[in-house]
Amino acid sequence: MKLALFDLDHTLLPIDSDYAWGEFTLEIGWCDPGHFKSRNDEFFAHYQAGTLDVHAYVRFATEAIRLRGEQQALAAREQFLQRVIAPAIQPQALDLVARHRDAGDQVVIVTATNEFVTRPIAERFGVQELIAVNLQRDASGWITGEIEGVPSMRAGKVTRMAQWLAQRGLDWADVDATFYSDSMNDLPLLEQVRHPVATNPDSRLRQVAAERGWRILDLFGNSP
């Protein structure tokens, strides 16, 4: 099997969907501006530095939708998709995914952002296979703010992909995998696959990719 694995934020999207969702909930008045923005910026800085406590972040990031309930949350998400995500989806990103799909590759988005935010975004890219941070649900079926299973972040992406493969009776030796990512947080999965592609890479990943001879793709820039 040929696999085309994609990170989402700053890889297929030129924005961070998780951070943008937080800003959107602030814009529509769901959060206290002073407290929320400072905390959101703090968590984002920790993510970039590779020091994020993902469990604490998910509790914070899902608090507004937990409190508003499913109906309001889904309606707000649809607004978010129309106003924030749709304008951010670039033709070159859609084309890259389509080329792999047309070549017969199995396309999977592997993201550290939670499933509530990313499921409809993956669908907009025509991708059905999504590995995201799964959210625990209560007896009514609504999210609790806790993470279910292994979070798909850093080495957790390797674990979750291994689980995905095992569910299909496969192992890493059975697949020819390419992984596109912008972030040093994704170094474990980049090192695991046969074809790592540093995509719109941050400065640290760009340096690692150059040292190791990995392909560098500036999808939203002028580089080939």
N, C-alpha and C positions, 0 to 999 in steps of 0.2 A: 504494500500500500504506500502511495505517495501522499504525504501530509503537508499541507501548507498551514502553519500556525501563525496567528497574528495577535500581538498585543493590540490594545485598542487606543488608549489615551496617548496622544502625541506620536502615535504610530500610524494608525488608520485615520484618526482624527487629529487635527492640529490643536486641539484643546484637551483639557482634562475633564471628562464628563462628570466625574464624581465631584470635583471642585465646582464645576459649572452648575450642577444640580443644587449644591449648597447655596451658591450665590443666587440662584433662581428662587429658592424658597425664601431667601432674605428679601428679594425684590417683591415677592407677592405678599409679604407681611406675615409670614409664618414664624419668624424668629426675631428675637431681640437683636437689633443691629449691632450694638457695641460688643456684646458678649459673643455672638455667633461669629462675626467676622474675624475677631482676634483668634478664636479657637480654630476656625477653619484654616486660617493662614498658618497657624502653628502646626496643625496636623499636616498640611501640605508641605511645609518645610521639612518636617520629620520624614515624610515619604521620600522626598527628593534626596535626603541624606541617608536613607536606608535604615532609619531608626524608628519607624512608625509602629506603635502598638495597635495592630489592626483591630483587635477586639474592642478597645476603647474607642477607636475611630468609628467603627460601625455602629456602636451604641449612639454616638453623637450624630452621625450622618443620617440615621434612620429615625431619630427622635421625632422630628416634625411629622413625618408620614405616619408613624405609630399613633401619635396623638390625634391626627386629623381623621384617621380611619381610611378604609380601603376606597370608598367611593370618591372622596375628595382627593385622595392621593393619586388615584389613577387619572382623574380629570386634570390635575396639575401636571402629571407626567406627560400627558398628551400635549398640553400647551408648551411644555419644555421641549418636546421633540420638534414641534413646529417652529418655535421661536429661536431656539438655541442650537439644536443638533442639526436640523435640516440645512441651515445655511453654512454649517461647518463641514459638511460632507463634500469632499473635493472629487472631481471627476477622475483624477489620477489614482486616488485610493480605490474608488469603485472599479476602475479598469484593472488594477493590480489583482484584486480579489477575483474578478471575472476571468482573468487570464489563467489563474490556477484552476478555477472551477471548470473552465472550458477545456483545460488539458486533462481533466479527469481526476485531479487531485482532490482529496478530502480536505475541505477547509474547516478550520476550527479557530474561533476567537478565544484566546486565553487571557483573561483580564483580572486584575486585582480589585476592580470595582464591583459593587454588588449586583446581583441578578435583577433587582427591581429597576435599577437605572439602565442596565446594559442589554437586557433581553430585547426590547424593541429596537435598540440601535443595531444589534446584530442582524435583526430581521431586515433592517433598511439596507444592509450590505448584502442581503440575500444569503445570509449564513444561518443555518439552523443549529449547528453544533456550537454551543457556548459553554465554556468553563469559566465561571465567575464565582465570586464569594456568595455561597448559598446562605440564605437567611432562615433561621429557625422560625417555625410558626406555632402558634398556640392552638388550642382545641377548635377555635373558630376559623382557623386557617389564615389568620393575620399575623404579621411579623412581630417578633418579640424584641428585636434589637440585638439578639445574640447570633452568633455564626453557627451554622450547621456543618459539621465535618471539618476538613482541612481547608483553611483559607488559601485561595489561589494567589499567593504572594510569595515572591522570592523563591526559595526552594520548594515551597508549597505548590508552585506551578508544575514542577517535575513530578511531585507526588500525585497530583490530580490528573496529570496526563498519563502517568503509569496506570492509575485506576481506570481511566477511560479506555486505554489499550487493553487492559486485562478483561474488562467487560466484553470485549470483542474477541477474546481469545488470542490476543496479540501481545508482543513484547517489543521493546525498542529495536531489537535485532530484526524484527519483521517489517519495519517501516523505513522509508526514505523521507526524513522530515526536514523541512525548512522552517525556521522561526524568524519572524520579523519583530524587532523591538527597539525602542528608543532608549531604554533605561538600564543602568547598572544593576537595578533591583532584579532584573531578569537574567543576570549572568548565569545562574545555575541552569536554566533551560537553554540558553544560548550555547552553553558548553555541552549540553546533552545531545543536541540534534546534529545531524550530518552537515546541514547547510545553515549556519547562523548568518543573519543579515542585520547589521546595525542600521536601523531605519530612523532617520531624523535624530541621530544619537546625541545624548548629552555629552559634555566635554570628556567625562571620564570614560564613557563607553566608546567614544570615537577614538580615544587614545589606545584602549585595549584592542579594538578592532584593527587599527592600523598596525599595532605590534604583532598581532596574530595572523594578519593577512586575510581577515574576514571582509566580505563584501560590505560596503557602506552605501546606503541608498538614502539620498536626500529627497524624499518624496514630494515635499512641499517647496523645495528650492530649485536651483538651476542645475544641480549636479545630476549626472546620469545614474 
